[in-house]
Amino acid sequence: MKNIYISIISHNQQDLVIQNFKNIQENYDTFSIKLSIIDNTGSSKLKDFCIQNNIFYFYDGKTRGFGQNHNKMFELLNPKDDDLFIICNPDISISTKNLLGLIENFYTSNYDMVAPRSYLDKKTNFLDYPDRYFPHLANFFISILTGKRLHYGTNTEVEYPQWLSGSFIIFKPKVFKNLNGFDERYFMYCEDIDLCFRAKKAGFKLKLDKEYFIEHNSQMHSRNLFSKNIFWHINSAFRFSIKHHRILGLTKAKS
């Protein structure tokens, strides 16, 4: 039986994890869904929830960044080639219908990395910017200072963005392994852009599945100019731009 591993990292987000994933079932006809939690802070409430619901739980007292935690999870789970490895934010909600549809579509496609359509507000059909282009350094600073994301387009029906949001991505395990996972030098922010940049360069195929969706209750901490998140964001922006030679120039998405 194939295993579908859903990797979730909690940093004092135990209530979100419990609220959003308490109804995910485990066993289906041809595969088994394995929720897998790394706890960055050691919540007894989260640990008890995982024990009661037969969910993989890991806490070793170390605080890791986003990418390093998902790399650690991949190492701990060691998925087989015919399994799936999914990274998923704690602030994601997804119905059973949408989760199963995404899994079935992935197995019948020839893509290597897939993300679902993501709504910031499903009631108003406000999407989480599906049309994403690789930014330059100037794009990051314009975004941080003004909130304008020039490297995000407006095409709500986009199917092949240049990069996928790390809030929810489905991987073939051999692809994640081939890319050596996330670059752990990013503590938070831009690690998803970096991974997709390397994936595209390596010839892997990325797609946004428009048929099924998630709801992303984004925390938007990087918008606060006086938070530590903004410093992580700026550091990651410089790292990505220097690493991939995108210091000069400005990306403007197609309208």
N, C-alpha and C positions, 0 to 999 in steps of 0.2 A: 504494500500500500504506500502511495506517495504521501509525504509529509509537507504541509504548507506551514512554514515557520513565520510567525509574525513577531518581529523584534520591536519591542517598545522600551524606551528609556524613561524612567521617572526621576525627576529632580523635585522632590516635595510635591509631586502631582498625583499622589495616591488616590485622591478623591475623583480626579478626572479619569484615571485608568479604570477604576471600579465602575464609575457611572457609564463610561463609553464602551466597556468590553465585557460587562457582566453577563450579557446574553449571547455571546458568541459560542456556538456549539462546537464540539470537537470532531465527532466521527460522521463521515458520509460514506457513500458507496465505494468510491474509488480513491479517496484521500482522507487524511486526518489533519485538522487545523490545530496547530500547536502554538498557543499564545506563549510568549517568552518575555520575561520582564527582567531588566537590569535596574536595580534600585541604586541611585547615586547617593542617597542619604540614609538609608536604613530605616524604613518605616515599618513598624510592627503591624500596623493596620494592613499595609499592602502585602506583607509576608503572610499574614493570616488568611487574607483573601485568596492568595495564590495556592496556599496549602489546601484550603477548603474546596478549591475548584480545579485541582490537579493541573495547575499552571506552573511552568518552569520559572523559578525565581532565583536570582543571583545577586548577592551583595557581599563584597569583600572589604568594605571600609574605604575603598579608593574612589575618589571623585575624578571622573574622566569627562572629556569633551564628547560632543555628539558623535563624531565619526569614530573616535576611539572606542566608544561604548558599543556601537554597532559592529565594529570589527571584532571586538571581544565576544560579542554574542555569536557571530558567525563561527569563530574559533570554538566556542563551547558547544554549539549545536552540530557543527560539522555536517551540513546537509549533503545528501547525495545528488548526483547530476540530474536525476529525474524529479527531485523535490523542487520547491520554490522557496526563496528567501525574500521576505517582505519587510522593509523598514517602515515604521508607522509612528507618527507622533501621538502622544497621549491625548492631545486636544482634537483628535479625529473621531468622528462618529460615522459609522457605516452600517447599513442594514445587511442582514443575511443574504437577501436577494442580490444586492449589489456586490457583496464580497464573492459569492459563488459565481456570479456572472463574470466578474473580472478574472477569476481563476480559470474558468472554462474557456473564456476568450483567449487568455494567455497561452494555454496549452494547445489551442488550435491555430495559433498565429506563428509567424516565423520571426518574431521580434525578441530582443534580448533584455530590454528594460521597458516597462510600461507603467504609466501612472494613470489614475482615473481622472475624469472631470472633477474639479473641486469647487465647491461653493463656499464663499465666505458667509453668504446669507441665502439660503435656499428659498425663503419666502419671497424674496424680491428677485431671485435668479441672478444675484450678483456673484460673478465668478471670481475665483482666486487667480486672475491674470494667467490664462492658459498659454498665451502667445509670448514665449520667452526667447530672447536672443542673448548671445554671449556679450557681456558688458566690457567696457574699457574702464580704466580707473576713474575718468571723469563721470561716468554714469553712476558709480557708487556715491560720489560726493554730491552730485545733483539730487540723487534719491534721498540721501541722509538729510541734506539741508532744506530741500524744498518739498520732498514727498513725491516728486515727479519721476516716474520710472520710464525713461525714454527707451530703455531696452525691452520694455514690455509693450506688445502690440494690443490691438483692440479686437482682433478676430476671435470671436467666441467659438467659432467652429473649427479652430486650428486642430490639426491631427498630428502634425510633426514638428513640435517645438524644438529648438536647438538644445534646451535643457529642461529637465523635469524637477519639480519641487521635491525636496527631501522629506516632505511631510508624509508622503506615501509613494513608494516605488516598489514594483515587483521585479525581482531579478532571477535569471537563471543562475544557480549557484556557481557554475563554471565561469560565468561572466564576472561575477563579483570577485571570484578567486583570481581570475586572469588580471584584473585591474588592481589586485592587492588591496581591495576595499577602498575605504576613504583614506585620504592623506591626513594623518593624525596630527600634523602640525597646525591644522585649523582647529581651534578649540570649539568655536561655534560660528556659524554663518559662512556661506560661500563653499562649503565642502561639497554640497550637491552640484553646484555649478562646475567645480573642479572635476568631480567624478564624471559628469556628463561630457565635459570637454575631452577628457582622456578617453572616454568610451567612444565618442564620435571619431576621434583621431585613430583609434584602434580598429575602426570599421564596424562597431556594434550598432545595431538598429534600435532606435528609441521611438516610442509612440505614446500618444495620449489617447486612451480609450474613452471615446465620447459617449458610449452607450451606458456606462455605469458611473456612479458618482459617490463622492464622499462629501461630508460637511466639515469644514476646517474652522474651528473656533480659535483663530490665530490670536496669540497674546500680544504681538506687536511691540515687544520690549525694546527692540532696536530703534524705535521711533523716539524714545526718551533720551534727549541729548545729555542728561545728567546721570544716566545709568551706566553700570559697568558693561552692559550689553553693547552700548555704542562703541566702546573701546575695542571690544572683541570684533565688532563689525568692521571697524576701520582697519584693524590689524589684518583681518582676513581679506579685505579688499586689496590692500597692498600686496599681500602674499599671492593672491590669484593673479593680479595684474603683472607682477614681476615674473612670476613663474611661467606664465604663458605669453609673455611679451605683449601685453596689452596696456602699456603705460600711456602711449599716445593714441589719439583718436577719440571718437565718440560714436557709440552705437545708437542709431535711431531706427526704431522698429517700423516696419511697413504698416501703413494705415489701412 
